Amino acid sequence: MIRSKAQGIFFGVLMSYSMALGMELYNTALNLGVQLQPGGLGNLTLPVLLEALRETVFMGIIVLIVSNLWGNRMGARFAQKHCDPAKDNPYFCRLLRQSGTVAVMCPTMSLIASILFQVVLGDAPLTCLPLIWLGTVLKNFPMAFFWNFFFAAPLCHWAVGLLSRKKAPEEEAPSPSL
């Protein structure tokens, strides 16, 4: 549970970068044809990881900005519509918020990535952007959903939980008399 502004900031940065890393690793592997080799995505190599890390540096910043501008807010609104924390299981409400956030963030980040990597850097005509974006969403949504639900969110909540554990106050030892 996030209890302070500092924990919220830490969670947001960690979540943004863990999602960016997962998605960049996935897309880099696909772009390099790793899935076509015998063994499929199980053949990830250090060069694939290094390329994904390079792109994660700036994509993580973009994810952080977009999620703070509207992704998290719209995810929270989706959860509020479908979940009542007073009546429903808090974990269920958290999962609904994650679902809403992924449903907003994946198409948004897919649009940004399509513009950056296909139109600007890949020289695709702007008229092709709607179909490029649609294809990117179709490719990325399953990965974003499952990466968020089964890796990124649990990892980030665990990390924040480690930071927020309150230590039991230790009894002070009496100071020795001189």
C-alpha positions as CSV (number, residue, x, y, z in Angstrom):
1,M,0.0,0.0,0.0
2,I,1.4,3.4,-1.0
3,R,1.3,5.6,2.1
4,S,3.3,8.7,1.2
5,K,4.1,11.0,-1.8
6,A,7.7,9.7,-1.9
7,Q,6.4,6.1,-2.1
8,G,4.0,7.1,-4.9
9,I,6.8,8.7,-6.9
10,F,9.0,5.7,-6.3
11,F,6.2,3.4,-7.4
12,G,5.4,5.5,-10.5
13,V,9.0,5.6,-11.7
14,L,9.6,1.9,-11.0
15,M,6.4,0.9,-12.7
16,S,7.1,3.1,-15.7
17,Y,10.5,1.7,-16.2
18,S,9.5,-1.9,-15.6
19,M,6.7,-1.7,-18.2
20,A,9.0,0.1,-20.6
21,L,11.7,-2.5,-20.2
22,G,9.3,-5.4,-20.7
23,M,7.7,-3.9,-23.8
24,E,11.1,-2.8,-25.3
25,L,12.6,-6.3,-24.7
26,Y,9.5,-7.8,-26.4
27,N,9.5,-5.5,-29.3
28,T,13.3,-5.5,-29.8
29,A,13.2,-9.3,-29.9
30,L,10.4,-9.3,-32.4
31,N,12.1,-6.7,-34.6
32,L,15.3,-8.8,-34.6
33,G,13.4,-12.0,-35.5
34,V,14.2,-13.8,-32.3
35,Q,10.8,-15.5,-32.3
36,L,11.5,-17.0,-35.7
37,Q,14.5,-19.0,-34.4
38,P,14.2,-22.5,-33.0
39,G,13.2,-22.0,-29.4
40,G,11.4,-18.7,-30.1
41,L,11.6,-16.0,-27.5
42,G,13.6,-18.3,-25.3
43,N,16.6,-17.4,-27.4
44,L,17.0,-13.9,-26.0
45,T,20.6,-12.7,-26.1
46,L,22.7,-10.0,-24.5
47,P,22.7,-7.8,-27.6
48,V,18.8,-7.9,-27.6
49,L,18.8,-6.9,-23.9
50,L,21.3,-4.1,-24.4
51,E,19.3,-2.7,-27.3
52,A,16.1,-2.9,-25.3
53,L,17.8,-1.2,-22.3
54,R,19.0,1.6,-24.6
55,E,15.5,2.3,-25.8
56,T,14.1,1.9,-22.2
57,V,16.0,4.9,-21.0
58,F,13.9,7.4,-23.0
59,M,10.7,5.3,-23.4
60,G,10.5,5.0,-19.6
61,I,10.4,8.8,-19.3
62,I,7.7,9.0,-21.9
63,V,5.7,6.3,-20.1
64,L,6.1,8.2,-16.8
65,I,4.8,11.4,-18.4
66,V,1.9,9.9,-20.2
67,S,0.8,7.8,-17.2
68,N,0.9,10.8,-14.9
69,L,-1.0,13.0,-17.4
70,W,-3.9,10.6,-18.1
71,G,-3.1,6.9,-18.0
72,N,-3.3,6.5,-14.2
73,R,-6.3,8.8,-13.9
74,M,-8.3,7.0,-16.5
75,G,-7.4,3.7,-15.0
76,A,-8.6,4.9,-11.6
77,R,-11.9,6.1,-13.1
78,F,-12.4,2.8,-14.7
79,A,-11.9,1.0,-11.4
80,Q,-14.3,3.5,-9.6
81,K,-17.0,2.7,-12.2
82,H,-16.8,-1.0,-11.6
83,C,-15.6,-1.5,-8.1
84,D,-16.6,-0.2,-4.7
85,P,-13.7,-0.5,-2.2
86,A,-16.1,-0.6,0.7
87,K,-17.9,-3.7,-0.7
88,D,-15.4,-5.4,-3.0
89,N,-12.2,-7.1,-2.3
90,P,-9.3,-4.5,-2.4
91,Y,-7.2,-6.8,-4.6
92,F,-10.0,-7.0,-7.1
93,C,-10.3,-3.2,-7.2
94,R,-6.5,-3.0,-7.8
95,L,-6.7,-5.4,-10.7
96,L,-9.5,-3.4,-12.2
97,R,-7.4,-0.2,-11.9
98,Q,-4.5,-2.1,-13.6
99,S,-6.9,-3.2,-16.4
100,G,-8.1,0.3,-17.0
101,T,-4.6,1.7,-17.0
102,V,-3.3,-0.9,-19.5
103,A,-6.4,-0.3,-21.7
104,V,-5.4,3.4,-21.9
105,M,-1.6,3.2,-21.8
106,C,-1.1,0.4,-24.4
107,P,-2.9,2.3,-27.3
108,T,-1.3,5.6,-26.3
109,M,2.2,4.2,-26.1
110,S,1.7,2.2,-29.2
111,L,0.8,5.4,-31.0
112,I,3.9,7.2,-29.7
113,A,6.1,4.2,-30.6
114,S,4.5,4.0,-34.1
115,I,5.2,7.7,-34.7
116,L,8.8,7.5,-33.3
117,F,10.0,4.2,-34.7
118,Q,7.9,3.8,-37.9
119,V,7.2,7.3,-39.2
120,V,10.0,9.4,-37.9
121,L,12.9,6.9,-37.8
122,G,11.4,4.3,-40.3
123,D,10.3,6.8,-43.0
124,A,6.8,5.3,-43.2
125,P,4.4,7.7,-44.8
126,L,2.1,9.5,-42.3
127,T,-0.9,8.2,-44.2
128,C,0.0,4.7,-43.1
129,L,0.0,5.7,-39.4
130,P,-3.5,4.5,-38.5
131,L,-2.9,1.0,-39.8
132,I,0.6,0.9,-38.3
133,W,-0.8,2.0,-34.9
134,L,-3.6,-0.6,-35.1
135,G,-1.1,-3.4,-35.8
136,T,1.2,-2.2,-33.0
137,V,-1.7,-2.2,-30.5
138,L,-2.8,-5.7,-31.6
139,K,0.8,-6.9,-31.2
140,N,1.5,-5.1,-27.9
141,F,-1.7,-5.4,-25.9
142,P,-1.5,-9.1,-24.8
143,M,2.1,-8.6,-23.8
144,A,1.4,-5.3,-21.9
145,F,-1.6,-6.9,-20.1
146,F,0.2,-10.0,-19.0
147,W,3.5,-8.3,-18.3
148,N,1.7,-5.7,-16.1
149,F,-0.4,-8.3,-14.2
150,F,2.1,-11.0,-13.6
151,F,5.5,-9.2,-13.4
152,A,5.6,-5.4,-13.3
153,A,2.8,-4.6,-10.9
154,P,3.6,-7.4,-8.4
155,L,7.3,-6.4,-8.5
156,C,6.6,-2.8,-7.9
157,H,4.1,-3.4,-5.1
158,W,6.5,-5.8,-3.5
159,A,9.3,-3.1,-3.7
160,V,7.1,-0.4,-2.2
161,G,6.0,-2.8,0.5
162,L,9.6,-3.4,1.4
163,L,10.1,0.4,1.8
164,S,6.9,1.0,3.7
165,R,7.3,-1.7,6.4
166,K,7.4,0.0,9.7
167,K,10.1,-1.3,12.0
168,A,8.9,-2.1,15.5
169,P,10.3,0.5,17.8
170,E,13.3,-1.0,19.5
171,E,13.7,-0.4,23.2
172,E,16.5,1.9,23.9
173,A,19.2,0.4,25.9
174,P,19.9,2.3,29.1
175,S,23.0,4.4,28.7
176,P,25.9,3.3,30.9
177,S,26.5,5.4,34.0
178,L,29.9,6.9,34.4
